[in-house]
Amino acid sequence: MAASIRLFRALGDQGMIAILNPARLATPATVLPIRTKKRYFIPPSVSSKYKTMTDMMNKAKAAGVVTPHEIPERPINISCTAGIFEAYVPPEGDARLSTLSREGLKQKTEQLKKNAASQLAIRKIKEYDSEFRSKTFPEKAQEIFIAAHECLNQFDRHKLHTLVTERCYPEMVRGNRYRTIRWRFIESLEPPRVVQVRCPDMVSKGNLYGQVTVRMHTKQTVVLPGPNLQPWEEVEDFIQEVPESPQQQWHK
């Protein structure tokens, strides 16, 4: 009896009740299962009915996933233009018409106007590039022309990037990645010369772009092996004059 009294004093009234009723030891808790809407989006499987991009976006929107609006932005390049300002049209007969005739006099007048515009453009270019010379530039342009075409033989695209503009590069390499090209420069029939210079403003005044047209009369040879030609077979050299004649054809 004395031991039970000491135990009651140590535990107290609530402790004795907990010992007599073990269910009172656990803290009561109420769990209410609540089913909420799924907020995550699972990509559809291959056999799903949502196959198009529109169906997938509608499914994601219904699931509560907001897809950002993507604006396709293409990078622009301002180091060169995407076209030619004024294409050079050589005069008929290569300016050999007699000035006594009406056609020859008209041709001479147009040629003088174009030459005057070219001289003004050369002055503009020299204001920004004092080392530009219309007499030495054609030789440098021909060297770049030869080096750029030699890069196509080995498809050295890294060196080709340093020689041509961003507009010219895709036009030269398009379709030639896995094609065997054998190009060779033979000789110059005439020394290269500047035939037209233009330096217009683009977008804003003072934003100048220069365009120098160089005429080159050369001999070249190029071979593009076709399906009937094996790589180890020999091909005869076919020399072509450029500017080319419409009666002549390249071997392909």
C-alpha positions in Angstrom: 0.0 0.0 0.0 2.8 2.4 0.8 4.5 1.6 -2.5 1.4 2.4 -4.5 1.0 5.7 -2.7 4.6 6.6 -3.5 4.1 5.7 -7.2 0.9 7.9 -7.3 2.8 10.8 -5.8 5.7 10.5 -8.3 3.5 10.2 -11.4 0.6 12.3 -10.4 -3.0 12.1 -11.3 -2.6 12.2 -15.1 0.3 9.7 -15.1 -1.8 7.2 -13.2 -4.6 7.6 -15.7 -2.2 7.0 -18.6 -0.8 3.9 -17.0 -4.3 2.5 -16.4 -5.4 3.4 -20.0 -2.5 3.0 -22.5 -4.6 4.6 -25.3 -4.2 8.0 -23.5 -0.4 7.8 -24.1 -0.7 8.7 -27.8 -1.4 12.2 -28.9 -4.6 12.4 -30.8 -4.2 13.4 -34.5 -6.8 13.7 -37.3 -5.7 13.0 -40.9 -8.0 14.2 -43.6 -7.0 13.0 -47.1 -7.5 15.8 -49.6 -6.9 15.2 -53.3 -5.5 18.2 -55.1 -5.1 18.9 -58.8 -1.7 17.7 -60.3 0.4 20.7 -61.3 3.2 18.9 -63.1 3.3 18.1 -66.8 4.5 14.7 -68.1 5.5 14.6 -71.7 3.3 12.3 -73.7 4.5 8.9 -74.9 5.0 7.9 -78.5 1.6 6.2 -78.6 -0.2 9.2 -77.1 -2.9 11.1 -78.9 -1.1 14.3 -78.2 1.4 14.3 -81.1 1.4 17.8 -82.5 3.0 20.7 -80.8 -0.3 22.5 -80.4 -1.9 19.5 -78.6 1.1 19.3 -76.3 0.9 23.0 -75.5 -2.8 22.8 -74.8 -2.2 19.8 -72.5 0.5 21.6 -70.6 -1.8 24.7 -70.3 -4.6 22.5 -68.9 -2.1 21.1 -66.4 -1.2 24.6 -65.2 2.2 24.8 -66.9 2.7 28.2 -68.5 5.0 27.9 -71.5 7.0 31.0 -72.3 6.4 32.6 -75.7 9.5 32.1 -77.8 10.5 34.7 -80.3 12.8 33.4 -83.0 15.6 36.0 -83.1 18.2 35.6 -85.8 21.7 37.2 -85.3 22.5 40.0 -87.6 25.9 40.9 -89.0 26.8 44.5 -89.8 30.4 43.9 -91.0 29.1 43.4 -94.6 25.9 43.9 -96.6 23.5 41.2 -97.7 23.5 42.3 -101.4 25.2 44.4 -104.0 24.6 48.1 -104.2 25.0 48.6 -107.9 25.9 45.6 -110.1 28.6 46.3 -112.7 27.3 45.9 -116.2 30.1 45.8 -118.7 29.5 48.0 -121.8 28.6 46.2 -125.1 31.6 45.4 -127.1 33.8 46.1 -124.1 33.6 49.8 -124.9 35.0 49.4 -128.4 32.2 51.1 -130.2 33.1 54.1 -132.2 32.3 57.5 -130.5 31.2 58.8 -133.9 28.0 56.7 -133.8 25.0 57.4 -131.7 25.3 54.2 -129.7 29.0 54.8 -129.1 28.4 58.4 -128.0 25.7 57.3 -125.6 27.9 54.6 -124.2 30.8 57.0 -123.7 28.5 59.5 -121.8 27.3 56.7 -119.5 30.8 55.6 -118.9 31.9 59.1 -117.9 29.0 59.3 -115.4 30.0 56.0 -113.8 33.7 57.0 -113.7 32.8 60.2 -111.9 30.7 58.4 -109.3 33.6 55.9 -108.8 36.0 58.8 -108.2 33.8 60.3 -105.6 33.5 56.9 -103.9 37.3 56.5 -103.9 37.6 59.8 -102.1 35.1 58.7 -99.5 37.0 55.5 -98.9 40.3 57.3 -98.6 38.9 59.5 -95.9 38.4 56.4 -93.7 41.2 54.2 -95.1 44.3 56.3 -96.1 46.2 53.2 -97.3 43.6 52.4 -100.0 45.0 52.6 -103.5 43.0 51.8 -106.6 46.1 50.7 -108.5 47.4 48.2 -105.9 44.0 46.9 -104.7 43.3 44.7 -107.8 46.4 42.6 -107.2 45.5 42.1 -103.5 41.9 41.2 -104.5 43.2 38.6 -107.0 45.5 37.1 -104.4 42.5 36.7 -102.0 40.4 35.3 -104.9 43.0 32.6 -105.5 43.6 31.8 -101.9 39.8 31.5 -101.2 39.3 29.0 -104.1 42.4 27.0 -103.0 40.7 26.6 -99.6 37.8 24.8 -101.3 40.2 22.0 -102.5 40.9 21.0 -98.9 37.7 22.6 -97.5 39.6 24.7 -95.0 36.6 26.5 -93.7 38.6 28.2 -90.8 41.0 29.9 -93.3 38.2 30.6 -95.7 36.4 32.6 -93.0 39.4 35.0 -92.8 39.4 35.6 -96.6 35.8 36.2 -97.5 32.8 38.0 -96.0 30.0 36.5 -94.1 27.7 36.7 -97.1 30.2 35.1 -99.5 31.1 32.2 -97.3 27.8 30.2 -97.3 27.5 30.7 -101.1 31.0 29.2 -101.6 30.6 26.2 -99.3 27.0 25.3 -99.9 26.8 21.8 -101.2 30.6 21.3 -101.3 31.2 19.8 -97.9 31.5 16.2 -99.1 32.4 17.0 -102.8 35.9 16.6 -104.3 36.9 19.8 -106.0 40.1 20.2 -107.9 40.6 23.9 -108.9 43.8 25.4 -110.2 44.7 28.9 -111.3 46.7 29.0 -114.6 47.5 32.6 -115.5 46.2 36.1 -116.0 45.5 37.1 -119.5 45.1 40.7 -118.5 46.1 42.5 -115.3 43.2 43.0 -112.9 41.8 46.4 -112.7 39.1 48.4 -110.8 36.1 49.0 -113.0 33.6 50.4 -110.4 33.6 51.8 -106.9 30.6 52.6 -104.7 30.5 53.9 -101.1 26.9 54.6 -100.1 25.4 55.3 -96.7 23.5 52.5 -94.9 20.8 52.9 -92.2 22.1 56.3 -91.1 24.2 59.1 -92.5 27.9 58.5 -92.0 27.6 54.7 -91.8 29.5 53.9 -95.0 30.0 50.7 -96.8 32.5 50.3 -99.6 32.1 48.2 -102.7 35.0 47.8 -105.2 34.4 45.8 -108.4 37.6 44.3 -109.9 37.7 42.8 -113.4 39.9 39.7 -113.7 40.5 38.0 -117.1 42.2 34.7 -116.2 42.6 31.1 -117.1 41.4 28.5 -114.6 40.8 24.8 -114.5 38.3 23.0 -112.2 37.2 19.4 -112.0 34.1 18.2 -110.2 34.1 14.4 -110.3 30.7 13.0 -111.2 29.1 9.6 -110.4 30.7 7.9 -113.4 34.3 9.1 -112.4 36.2 7.3 -109.7 38.6 9.2 -107.4 41.7 7.3 -108.7 40.9 7.9 -112.4 42.8 10.6 -114.3 41.0 13.5 -115.8 42.4 15.6 -118.6 43.1 19.2 -117.9 40.4 21.5 -119.2 41.4 25.1 -119.2 38.7 27.7 -119.1 39.0 31.4 -119.7 37.2 33.7 -117.2 35.2 35.8 -118.1 33.9 32.7 -119.8 32.3 32.3 -123.2 28.7 30.9 -123.4 29.9 28.3 -125.9 32.4 26.8 -123.4 31.4 24.4 -120.6 33.0 23.2 -117.5 33.7 19.5 -117.0 31.6 18.1 -114.1 
